[in-house]
Each structure stands twice: as structure tokens, then as C-alpha cells.
Amino acid sequence: MQHRVIVLGAGYTGAIAAGRLAKRLHREDVAITLVNAEPDFVERVRMHQLAVGRDLKPRPFSEMFAGTGVELKLAKVTGVDVDRRTVAVMDGNGAEELEYDTLVYSLGSGWNAQGVPGTAEHAHEIASRPGALRLRERLGRLEAGQTVTVVGGGLTGLEAATEIAEARPDLDVALAARGDLGDWLSPKGRGHLRKVFDKLGITVHEHADITGVEADRVTTADGKAIPAAVTVWTTGFAVHPIAKATALEVTGAGQIVVDGTMRSVSHPDVYAVGDAAYAMGPGDKPLRMSCASGTPAAWQAADAIAARLTGGKLPNMPIRYFQQCISLGRKEGVIQYVTADDRAVRAALTGQLAAVYKELICKGAAWGVANPTLGLPTRRRRVARERATAGSAVKTLA
Ligand SMILES: Cc1cc2nc3c(=O)[nH]c(=O)nc-3n(C[C@H](O)[C@H](O)[C@H](O)COP(=O)(O)OP(=O)(O)OC[C@H]3O[C@@H](n4cnc5c(N)ncnc54)[C@H](O)[C@@H]3O)c2cc1C
């Protein structure tokens, strides 16, 4: 009998974890199943590009995982029972239950409307492909001079506002931020950001706390109205409710609380990575929802699972930040160098070189997912063949 590893979600982190597990463990000992709702990989970091009409390279999982030993299951996850160690899924053939010995939970996140009235009815989101495609269709119907207001001055908001303004110079693009524009960046990064926003003619509403969205405007806490034929809502991400409905220890927001090996602190046969996980990073700060920390977290989880199954050494790689890569349209960007715990330092790369650098980062991230077992030395270790008392074929070590 094989040890059954199920990976839920084939986004950046789930796909990477599944590929790395396949490289680390012997195929005869372990069955790795990767469950995803969609048949192809979605490059979430390019959703603002998709929204303005750019087409993304198709990346079918059937090609990406061919010959890797990872079995693909195209189905929607509807629930997890961590006491019975089962996952409920639904596909074209109906409902099914999958049993696991080890679970990797990497279902990612979606947009976070934060309960602001009118968002569900009127706002657009770019955290998902359906959301980006809906915005694309809506932008296509806008006439010259109409307003697009992006709410949220974080990384996604900056990228969305500049991408839209560059692709549609005929539109009147605005950005509403809670603080000052790019206030967490270094003076150089901030200065460049402002220059690009000015060049692209983006109106910036600073210290704007948006508390309502209507069909043609957003309203602020202090009673101002900002015109918005289209509102793009980018105020952070929210995790899917599946984990919160389990017996797993989760945060108030529903992220699974994990230790340094990405293992659930309440259920040792469950690991969580990416946006779905709540893991402490440097400076005792939780890792931010990003590929930047999600990718090394996925490596860490896969290596920890392999080590525990084979009796190897547990990985102990501290996950740290190096830079924040911000595209500002296709021709401009800011690479803000940061401390290990993600605070801006003085140095920043700006301009066209930064845009090229960011593009290389996006390409590299997609390459890592599209070639899940390439570029990684094969070290397929045998699983310790100690019989488990119930359910699983092998007993995990440590
Ligand atoms: C516009 C935009 C720009 C960004 N730019 C950057 C950036 O420059 N740098 C950076 O580090 N981060 C960036 N991010 C954040 C980054 O995209 C996320 O942090 C990252 O995608 C998280 O990876 P993940 O594997 O946790 O989740 P995801 O990539 O979201 O993958 C989750 C997977 O689970 C699947 N799934 C979800 N629910 C179910 C279900 N019920 N059943 C089956 N399958 C399901 C999804 O289809 C998906 O394949 C950006 C995000 C956006 C939206």
C-alpha cells in the first residue's frame, strides 16, 4: 500500500509542492494526487494584464504534470474532514470522497470586499480569472472620458491602476488609497511611483476610506463622492471558507495556523501553504499573502513531508523577503528592496529596467509551476516501511 498525499489547489504553491514531493519520494511508496477545479494553471499575478485585454499563455495541467507521477484530479473541493482524513470533491460525475494520509491545503484566496456595502453588486475584482475577464469585458464597453476608480493603494491596486491607465489612455483613471501613495516604499520608490502616476494621468485620492460603492461612484467615510463608472476593488485577499469549517486551528480570517515546517499546529497530518496558511516569518510577523513567501513555503512543506516520511533531516530554511516587485504598466516598474521582514530599505530599482526585471520574475514563477519537477535534483527516498495501525499504509516518522 502507498502513502496517500493529497494536494488541494494547483496554484503557485500547490503545484510547486506536488512537483517537489514527486521529486523527493519514491513512486512505489507514495501516491500524490493534485486536486484543482480548473484544468489549467492561472497566473494570478497577471490578472491585471488579463483585465486590460492581454492574453495569457495557456498552461494545461495535463501537459505540466505528464510523466511526473502526480495524478491530477479535476474537481471542486467542497469540504475537508480532518478527523476522518477525507476530502469531499465534486466533478462532472457527481460528489466523491477522497482519503488521505497527508494533506497539503493550498486553495489560495479570492478578493476581500471587507463587507463594504455595494461591493458585491457594483465592484469588480482581479483576484480571480473570472473576475479579471468580467472587468475586461466591462472596460471594453467604456467610452472615452469615463472614470475607472481603483480602490486600494497596495501592490495590486498600484499595478491595476497603472495597467489600466497605460492600456486605455482615453479613460479617466483614479486610485483611492487609505494613506499616502506608496507610503511604505523608500523615498526613491515613492518618488518614482508618483512620477509614473503623473505621467499616466492617474488621479490619486489619498487618505480616502471608501465605505460605499454605488453604480457610478464610491463614497468615503468623510462623505465625499468619487466618480466611478467602474470600481476595481483591490483591498487585500480573503481565504476560501473551507478550512474554517473544519476542526483545524485557523485564524479569525480562516487561515490555517502552521509551524515553521508548514504543518498544522492542531493536525499533524495536514500542511498548509500559500495564501491559505498563517505562518510566522522574520520579525514574528505573519507571512504576507504572496508568491514571494508562498513559493519557499511550498518547498519547505514538501521537504518536511518527505523528511518525516523517510526519516530524513527536517528542513529549516528561514523564509524571508528580498524585494517587492511592482509593475507599473508594461514599460515602468519599481523593485523595492526590503529587509528580511519586508520593510523597505533605501535602495530601489526603477524605470524600464524594473519593468523587465518584474517580467522575468513573473516568467520565472510560471516556469517553476509549469516545470514542477525540472531543475530539481532527483532524490527519491524510500518511505520508512513501518506499518501504521489504521488507515495509512505507512507510519510517518518524527
Ligand atoms: C493581480 C495580482 C497581482 C499579484 N502580484 C503579485 C506579485 O507581484 N508578487 C507576489 O508575490 N504575489 C502577487 N500576487 C499574489 C499571488 O498571486 C498570490 O499570493 C498567490 O497566487 C497565492 O498562491 P496560492 O497557491 O496560495 O493560491 P492560488 O495561486 O490562488 O491558487 C489556488 C488554486 O486553488 C484552486 N482552488 C481554489 N478553490 C478551489 C476549490 N474549492 N476546489 C478546487 N480548487 C480550488 C484555484 O483554482 C487555484 O488553482 C498577486 C495577486 C494578484 C491578484
The ligand as an SDF file (V2000), in Angstrom:
LIG
                    3D

 53 58  0  0  0  0  0  0  0  0999 V2000
   -3.3560   40.9680   -9.7670 C   0  0  0  0  0  0  0  0  0  0  0  0
   -2.4600   40.2740   -8.7800 C   0  0  0  0  0  0  0  0  0  0  0  0
   -1.1010   40.5390   -8.7940 C   0  0  0  0  0  0  0  0  0  0  0  0
   -0.2530   39.8910   -7.8900 C   0  0  0  0  0  0  0  0  0  0  0  0
    1.0700   40.1580   -7.9340 N   0  0  0  0  0  0  0  0  0  0  0  0
    1.8990   39.5150   -7.1050 C   0  0  0  0  0  0  0  0  0  0  0  0
    3.3040   39.7500   -7.1640 C   0  0  0  0  0  0  0  0  0  0  0  0
    3.7780   40.5320   -7.9660 O   0  0  0  0  0  0  0  0  0  0  0  0
    4.1040   39.0650   -6.3130 N   0  0  0  0  0  0  0  0  0  0  0  0
    3.6080   38.1830   -5.3950 C   0  0  0  0  0  0  0  0  0  0  0  0
    4.4080   37.5910   -4.6510 O   0  0  0  0  0  0  0  0  0  0  0  0
    2.2830   37.9440   -5.3080 N   0  0  0  0  0  0  0  0  0  0  0  0
    1.4200   38.5840   -6.1290 C   0  0  0  0  0  0  0  0  0  0  0  0
    0.0770   38.3440   -6.0620 N   0  0  0  0  0  0  0  0  0  0  0  0
   -0.4230   37.4170   -5.0320 C   0  0  0  0  0  0  0  0  0  0  0  0
   -0.3090   35.9740   -5.5060 C   0  0  0  0  0  0  0  0  0  0  0  0
   -0.9450   35.8280   -6.7520 O   0  0  0  0  0  0  0  0  0  0  0  0
   -0.9370   35.0170   -4.5100 C   0  0  0  0  0  0  0  0  0  0  0  0
   -0.3790   35.2710   -3.2320 O   0  0  0  0  0  0  0  0  0  0  0  0
   -0.6490   33.5900   -4.9440 C   0  0  0  0  0  0  0  0  0  0  0  0
   -1.3490   33.3070   -6.1240 O   0  0  0  0  0  0  0  0  0  0  0  0
   -1.0460   32.6050   -3.8440 C   0  0  0  0  0  0  0  0  0  0  0  0
   -0.7470   31.3180   -4.2890 O   0  0  0  0  0  0  0  0  0  0  0  0
   -1.6260   30.0810   -3.7720 P   0  0  0  0  0  0  0  0  0  0  0  0
   -1.0270   28.8610   -4.3600 O   0  0  0  0  0  0  0  0  0  0  0  0
   -1.7990   30.1660   -2.3130 O   0  0  0  0  0  0  0  0  0  0  0  0
   -3.0730   30.3540   -4.3680 O   0  0  0  0  0  0  0  0  0  0  0  0
   -3.5800   30.4860   -5.8760 P   0  0  0  0  0  0  0  0  0  0  0  0
   -2.4890   30.8530   -6.7870 O   0  0  0  0  0  0  0  0  0  0  0  0
   -4.7690   31.3480   -5.8030 O   0  0  0  0  0  0  0  0  0  0  0  0
   -4.0410   29.0040   -6.2220 O   0  0  0  0  0  0  0  0  0  0  0  0
   -5.1470   28.3930   -5.6190 C   0  0  0  0  0  0  0  0  0  0  0  0
   -5.5970   27.2500   -6.5090 C   0  0  0  0  0  0  0  0  0  0  0  0
   -6.6580   26.5540   -5.8630 O   0  0  0  0  0  0  0  0  0  0  0  0
   -7.7330   26.3640   -6.7630 C   0  0  0  0  0  0  0  0  0  0  0  0
   -8.9580   26.3110   -5.9810 N   0  0  0  0  0  0  0  0  0  0  0  0
   -9.4780   27.2810   -5.1960 C   0  0  0  0  0  0  0  0  0  0  0  0
  -10.6030   26.8380   -4.6110 N   0  0  0  0  0  0  0  0  0  0  0  0
  -10.7930   25.5730   -5.0430 C   0  0  0  0  0  0  0  0  0  0  0  0
  -11.7740   24.5670   -4.7680 C   0  0  0  0  0  0  0  0  0  0  0  0
  -12.7920   24.7750   -3.9350 N   0  0  0  0  0  0  0  0  0  0  0  0
  -11.6320   23.3800   -5.3770 N   0  0  0  0  0  0  0  0  0  0  0  0
  -10.5940   23.1210   -6.1950 C   0  0  0  0  0  0  0  0  0  0  0  0
   -9.6470   24.0200   -6.4880 N   0  0  0  0  0  0  0  0  0  0  0  0
   -9.7500   25.2290   -5.9210 C   0  0  0  0  0  0  0  0  0  0  0  0
   -7.6660   27.5620   -7.7060 C   0  0  0  0  0  0  0  0  0  0  0  0
   -8.3310   27.2640   -8.9300 O   0  0  0  0  0  0  0  0  0  0  0  0
   -6.1490   27.7160   -7.8550 C   0  0  0  0  0  0  0  0  0  0  0  0
   -5.6540   26.9140   -8.8910 O   0  0  0  0  0  0  0  0  0  0  0  0
   -0.7970   38.9690   -6.9480 C   0  0  0  0  0  0  0  0  0  0  0  0
   -2.1680   38.6870   -6.9580 C   0  0  0  0  0  0  0  0  0  0  0  0
   -2.9890   39.3370   -7.8470 C   0  0  0  0  0  0  0  0  0  0  0  0
   -4.4610   39.0060   -7.8470 C   0  0  0  0  0  0  0  0  0  0  0  0
  1  2  1  0
  2  3  1  0
  2 52  2  0
  3  4  2  0
  4  5  1  0
  4 50  1  0
  5  6  2  0
  6  7  1  0
  6 13  1  0
  7  8  2  0
  7  9  1  0
  9 10  1  0
 10 11  2  0
 10 12  1  0
 12 13  2  0
 13 14  1  0
 14 15  1  0
 14 50  1  0
 15 16  1  0
 16 17  1  0
 16 18  1  0
 18 19  1  0
 18 20  1  0
 20 21  1  0
 20 22  1  0
 22 23  1  0
 23 24  1  0
 24 25  2  0
 24 26  1  0
 24 27  1  0
 27 28  1  0
 28 29  2  0
 28 30  1  0
 28 31  1  0
 31 32  1  0
 32 33  1  0
 33 34  1  0
 33 48  1  0
 34 35  1  0
 35 36  1  0
 35 46  1  0
 36 37  1  0
 36 45  1  0
 37 38  2  0
 38 39  1  0
 39 40  1  0
 39 45  2  0
 40 41  1  0
 40 42  2  0
 42 43  1  0
 43 44  2  0
 44 45  1  0
 46 47  1  0
 46 48  1  0
 48 49  1  0
 50 51  2  0
 51 52  1  0
 52 53  1  0
M  END
$$$$
